[in-house]
Amino acid sequence: RNRSAALETYYGIFSLQHRGQESAGITVSDGHTMETFRGMGLVTEVFRKLPEKEGFIGIGHVRYSTTGSSIPSNIQPLQLEGAEGPVALAHNGNLVNTKVLRNRLLQSGSTFQTTMDTEIIIKLLAHAGTAVMEDRIKGVMDEIRGAYAVVACTNQAVYGFRDPFGYRPMALGKTESGYVLCSETPALDAIDAEFVRDILPGEIVRIDDDGVHSIMYGKKVPRLGICAFEYIYFARPDSVMNGQDIYEARLSMGRHLWEETHYECDVVMSVPDSGNVAALGYSHASGIPYVEGLLKNKYMGRTFIQPGQKQRERAVRMKLNPIVMNVKGKRIILVDDSIVRGTTSGIIIRLLRNAGAKEIKMCISSPPVRFPCFFGIDTAQRRQLVAASHSEEEICKMIGADKLHYLSQKGLAESISRIRAKDMCFACFDGNYPEPVPGGGLDGMKE
């Protein structure tokens, strides 16, 4: 029993800050009472002072919105008084049947304080008709559809459960005094915890005084749907996820880009930070030197998850500045992880042209994003996805590059070598969703 749950949870969510910068929250229990501390902003802004609540159970969350607006009421964890006492819950993912469940709960007399799908999960959990938490979780899993990696706690135990498709990651670690669940392995490193294993798709775990107890949800799904975008962009490069080293996968993406292009240039550079490792892979494979061409302001968040287009444009200029001596007069291979709307790439290429770049060949370490994600990556509606309505040649012209090459889906699958391609979700590239999505996924409908 570790009495400093708030501190350990703080370190954990601080190391996962890249997964969301809109808000942060921590719930702590001492076995008798439970308290939740939450606020808008980065972990360090929200918790200028650590919660003073003593406790040996804690859960934490950092948020970027996929379902529900970026407003104070939507901060997680959510805490609720249930029939069996208080429950707190934090959720990573996105449900695809939110509207149906919400309407049903409203009709049966429920009221909602948030606009999040997470509130649906906690309401179903708190009001399930059985005292056994694992059975309540199974009942919730019968109802909800889509992506969810959930941690929950009562005054007695911590619970984790992962959807049967395995869209979003969850790992189990061990400390000297107990166990921990997290989205990515750097959170374990931050608190000197040892990685034990990944929580399996469809697995439910309980952590209590007697250790870790595991049961499987049991209902089969037609295939797994491990998210490819975690490996391309979302995860920290020092993470190991579902048995795959993220750094190794991104280096391999860069190598495959070289094999598919064989571009001749003077230097390879990346759009920092998400293009860094793939650019190194391209450089290693090609023998073309890797240089820093854009300096990143380390105090900025991630532009991809900034809400609103105007903020995005300003953010790029605030975030990146060319290093003229590495750019001027050079033929450049510029490596980035993805092009979603296309506006960011256009701004970056203009910055490099203005700094004297002679030629810019852009390489993207993912295939074109043509379809919206319904499973927890905010890739916008289909009509906003530039690759949904434009060819590579048109996009190349729009962003002002001399050449543009996207990594093939085969090259991507081979780069994520530790996971079978058939177990992964590539739906944002090929529209092949692991399960039915609202509006068929093709008409820009996103809940």
N, C-alpha and C positions, 0 to 999 in steps of 0.2 A: 504493500500500500504506500504509494508515493503521495506525500502530503502537499506537494507543490504542483498540483495539476494545472493551475493557471499559468505558471511559468513555462512548464513543458509544452503546453498547448500554444502559448505565445510563440515560442521558438519554432514550433512546427508550422504554424500558419505564416510566420515571417518567411520561412524558407520556401513557401508555396505562393508568395506574393504575385509571382508571374501569372498565376492562374486567375487573377482577378484583382482589380484595384479600386472598385467602387465602394466597397464597404467591408467591414470585418467584425467578427463576433466570437465570443468565448462563453461557454456554459461550464459551470463548476458545481459539483455536488460533494458534500462531506458525508454522504450516507444517510442524512436526515433531511437536509434542505438543499434546494437547487436554486442557483441564480444565474442569469444570463446578462452579459455585458456586451453592448453593441454600439456601433457608430459608423457614420459615413467617412470614407477616406481610406488611406493606407493603414496597415497594421500599426506602424510607428506613430501615426497621427491619432488613431482611435485610442491606442493604449499608451499614452504618454506616461501614465501611471498604471502599473499592473493592478488588476482586480485584487482586492485584499482578502477575498473569500478563500478560506482554507478548504482544501478538498483533495480527494484522491481519484476522483473521476472528472474528466474534462473532455469537451469536444469543441472544435473551432472551425471557422469557415472564412474564406475570402470569396468575394462575389464579383462576377461580371454577368450582366443580365442577358439571358436568352429568352426566358419567359418572365414577363413582369418588368415594370419600369425600374429605373435606378432611383429609388426613393427610400427614405428612412424605414418605412413600415416593411420593406422587402429585405431587410438585413437578416441574415441567418447567423447562428442557429435560431430556430423558432422554439419557444417553450410553451407547453400547454398543460393544463391540469386535467388528467384523464381519470377514468373510473378507478384505476389502480395506483393513483398518485401522479406526480409530475413526470412529463416526458419532454426531452429536448431533441431536436433533430436537425441535421445539416445534410444537404443533398447536392451532388454534382451530377448534372445531366439535364435532360429535358423530356417531359412526358409528351406523348403524341395524342392522348385522349383526354387532355385537360378539360376541354369545354364540356364534354359529355359528363365527366365525373363532377365537375363544379356545379353544373345545372342540377344534377341528381341530388347533390348535397344541399343545395339551396332550396330545392323543393321539399326536402325532408326537414327543413328548419335550421340548417347551419347558417352561420354568418361568417363572413370573411374579412379579416383585417388587412390582407395583402392581395396582390394580384399574381402571386407566384403559384406554380404547380407544387412547390414544396409544402404549402399549407394544406393542399389536398392530401398529401402523403401523411402528414402528422395528424390530420383530423381522422382519417381512416384508421390510423394506428391507435390513437387515443381512445376511440369509441368502438373498437372491435369488441365482439361479444365474449371474449375469453380472457382469462387471467394470465395464461401462458404466453409470454412475449413472442416466442418463436412462432407459435400458431397464429398470433395476430399479424406478424410480419408475412407469413405465408398467405394469409387472407388478403393483405394489402397487395402482395405480388400477383395474386389472382386478378386484381382489379386494374392495376396500373399498367400502361403500355409505354414502351420507349426506353430511354437511357436513364439509369439511375445507379449511382454508387452512393449509398446512404450510411451515415453514422448516426446513431441515436443513443441516448442514455436515460436511465432511470436513476433512482438513488442507490440501486444495488449493482448495476452492471452497465457495460457499454456493449452496444450491438452494431454490427455492420452487415449490410447486404448489398449484393451486386446483381444487376439484372441478368437474365439468362443468356443474353446476347454478348455480354461483356464489353459493351461500348466504352464505358469509362473505367479507368484503372482503380485498383485498391490493393494496398500491400499491408502485410502484417509484420510487425517488428517486436523485439523483446528488449526491455531494459532490465537493469538490476532488480527493479522492484515491481515490474509488471509488464504489460503488453500494450501495444499501440497500433492503431489503424491509420492509414494515410493514403492520399492520392498518389504521391511519388516518393521514391526512396531518399531524396535529399532531406526530407523532413525527419527521417530516421537518423541520418548522419548528424543533423542539428542537435539532437538530444542524446547522442551516443547510444542509440538503439541499434541492435543487430537485426538485419533483414532475416526474416524467417521464410516467408513465401508470399506469393500473390494470393489474394482471395480469388477463388474460382468464379467464373460466371455462374450465376444461380446459387451461390453459396450464402448461407446465413451463419454468422458467428456471434457467440456471446462471450464476453470477457468479464469474469467475476473473480471473487476470492479464490476460486478453485482452478483458475487458469482459463484456457481457450476451449470452447465447445463449438463444434461445427455440425451443421446439418445441410443437406442439399434441398433446394426448393422442390426438385423432383420432376416438374413438368418440362418436357423437352421442347426445344425450339428447332426449326428446320436447319439452322446454321448459326455459327457465331458471327459477331459483327464488331470486332475490335477496331477502334477508330484509327485510320491511317494518319489523320491530321495530327494526332498526338505525337507521332514519330517525326513528321515533317516540321512542325512548328510549335505545338502547344507546350509540350513537356520541356523541362530543363534538360540541357545536353548531358548533364551528369547523372540523369536518372537511368534506372534499369526497370523496364516495364514489360510485364508479361514475358519475362525471360529475355527480352531484347534490350541490349545496350543502345541508348538513344544516340550517343556520340558515334558509335560504330555504324549505325544505320545512316546517319547524315553524311559521314565521310563517304560511305558507299554510294549515296545519292549523287555526290559530286563526281565520283569516279565514273558512274554510269552516264552522267551528263557529258563528260569528256568523250566517252566511247561513242555517244550518239551524235556528237557535233564535230569534234576535231577542229575547233576554231583556231586560227592563228591570230595571236595577239601579243602585246608586250607584257601585260600584267593581268592577274586575276584579282578582283576585289569583291567584297561582299556588301550587301546592305545589312549593316549591323543591327541587332546581334543575331537575328534569326537565320541569316544567310552564311554566317561565319564558318561553320563546320563543313557545310557542303562546298563552299569556296575553297577551303583547305584541301578537300578531297579532289576537286578539279585540278588544283595546282599540283598536288602530289602525282596524280595520274598523267598530267600533260607535261610536267617539267617547267611550266610557265610560272614565274615567281608570283607569290601572293603578297600583295601590299595593302596597307590600309588606305583607302581612298576617301572614306567618309568617316569623320569623327562623330561619335555619338555622345550627346549630352546624357550622362548617366542618371540624371535626376528626372528623366521623363518616363512616363508609363509606356505601355505598348500601344502603338497607333492603331493596330487592327481592332483592339477592343475599346477604342474611344467612341462613345456614342455621338452620332451627328457628323455630317460631311464637312461642315465648316471647321469644326474643331480638329478634324482629321488633317486637313490641309495645313492649318497653322501649326499643328503638332509636328508634322514632318519637317517644316522649316526650323522649328525650335529645336528639333531633336538631332538633325544631321547637318554637318557642315563639311564641305570638301577640303581635303588636304592638297593644296594646289600643286606642290612639287611632285606628288605621285600621280597627278591627273593630267597636267598640262602636256599636250603633244602626244599623249599615249593612246594606243589602241587597247581598249579595255574589255575584258570579259567581266560582266557584272552579274553576280549570283544572288538570287533572292529565293525565299521559300515558296511564295505563291503570289499570284495576281488575283485579287478578288473583284474589286470595282475598277481597278486600273488607274485611279487618280494618283495614288501614292507613287507608283512607278514613274508616271509622267513627270511629277514634280522632281523626283530624284534625278532622272535623266537630264532635265533642264539644269539642275544645280551643277551636274558634272560637265555639261556642254559649256555653261557659263565659266567654269573653271578651266576651260581649254582642252577638254577631252577631244581626241582626234576621231575616235570611232568607239561606239558602244554596242557590244553584242551581249544581249541579256539572256541568261540561262536561269530557268526556274526549276527548283528541285521537287516540283510536283506536277502532275498533269493539269490541264485547264480545269478550273472550278466552274462547272456548268449547271450544277443543281444545288438547291438550298439544303442545309443540314437541319434535320429535325431532332437531332440527338445531342445537343449541347455545345455545338460550335456555332457562333453567331455569324454565319456567312451571308446574311442578308437574304432578301427575297430574290427570286430567280431573275426578275426584270432588272435588278441592280447588278447582277453578275455579268461582267463584260464578256466572258467567254461563252455565255449562253446565247448571245446574239451576234457575235463577231468571230471571224476566222483569225487564225494566228497572224496572218499577214495584216489584217485590219488593225489588230491590237498593236502589233509592232509599229505601225504607222501612227496610231493614236498616242502611244507613249513616247514616240520620237526616237526609238532605238534603230540601229542599222540592221540588226538581226535579232530574232527572238526564238528561243527554243524551250519547249516544256519537256520535262522528263516524261518518258513514256510510262504507262501504267505497269507494263512488264518490268521496266527498270526500277520503278518504285517498289514493286512487290519483291523483286530480287534483293533490293537494298535492305528491306526489313526481313532478313534471311532467317531469323529464329522463329518466325511465325508463318504458318502456312497461309498462302494467299487466299485460299477459300475460307479461312477463319477471320478475314478482315473485312471491314466496311470501307468500300471505295465509292460510296453512293454520291458524294459531292462531285465526283469526276464522271461516273458512268450512269447515274440514275438508278442503279440496282440496289434499292433499299432492302435491308434484311427483313423488314416487316412493313405492313401498310402504313402510309403517312397521310395526313390531311390533304385533301384535294388532289391526291395522286402524286403530289410532289412536283408537278410540271407547270402549274399555273401561277406560281409565285405565292401560293397560300402558305403563310406561316402563322401559327397561333401566337 
